[in-house]
């Protein structure tokens, strides 16, 4: 081998590696791409957690609201409050519990228990206490004349129980409906 080919061979061996600048550029690009991927993953997981929280609240709230609405709508009588008609004012009567006489001629009591964080039907909870907590609850009853059927408004606010510190998981959900008693004697 001649001298020229030996020098060429040595140069090709030396240039076969990467320079420090090239390595730093690759590390920087990898860091930027990794940070972007981590951000996308974090946002996706945060959105999934928020969606799961909202679903839990909706499921519990809709169940409780439908159970109470159905029973109140077909109740034979509203026992407590005894009357929703107030001749002196048009303001509804607001209370934390109501008693109805259900279709089986048995009393059913719906009560807001804010200390336990639930809504009860004859002391049985209508919500899953391991998942949600009631933060506000009321029943309001109104009647335009003593001969009209009472209109009962059920209103409550649920919040997810045992939430983490993220604000979007701590947002309360309000539920409200007005039911007119159909079968009142």
DRENKETOR-711099 format. One record per residue (C-alpha): x, y, z. Coordinates in steps of 0.5 Angstrom, whole numbers, plus 500, padded with zeros to 3 digits. Example, Ala and Ser with C-alpha at 12.3 -4.5 7.8 and 13.67 -1.06 7.14 Angstrom:
// DRENKETOR-711099
525491516;527498514;
***
This chain:
// DRENKETOR-711099
500500500;502507498;503513503;497516500;492510501;494510508;493517510;486516506;484510510;486514517;482520515;476515514;477512520;477519524;471521520;467515522;464518529;460524531;462530533;460533540;456539536;452533533;451529539;448535543;444537537;441530537;440530545;436537544;432535539;430529543;429533549;424537545;420532542;420528549;417534552;412535547;410528547;409528555;405534554;400531550;400525554;399529560;393533557;390526554;390523561;387529565;382530560;380522561;380523568;375529568;371526563;370520568;369525574;363528570;360521568;360519575;357525577;351525571;350517573;349518580;345525579;340522574;339516578;337520584;333525580;329520576;327516582;325522586;321524580;318518578;315517585;313524587;309524580;305518582;304520589;297519592;299525597;304530599;304529607;310534608;309540607;302539609;300544604;304548598;299554598;301560601;295565600;299571603;305570598;307567592;314564594;315557594;316553601;323551601;325545606;330539606;325533606;319531604;314526605;309523600;304517600;306513595;302508590;302503595;299507601;306507604;310514606;316515603;321520606;326524601;331527605;337532604;343529609;348534608;352532614;353525610;353528604;347524601;340524599;336519602;329515601;327512607;334512610;337509604;341513600;340514593;347516591;354512591;357515597;364512595;364516589;359523590;358528595;352532596;354539597;347543597;340540597;333543597;326541595;321547594;313546593;309551590;301552589;298557585;291556588;289551594;285547588;292546583;296540584;303542588;309543584;315540587;322542585;328538587;334541587;341539589;349539587;354534587;361534587;366528586;368525593;376524594;378528588;385530587;388537587;386539580;381544579;377541573;376535577;373539583;367542579;360541582;354539578;347542579;341538578;334540578;327538576;320540577;315535578;307536578;304531583;298527578;294523583;294528589;287527593;
***
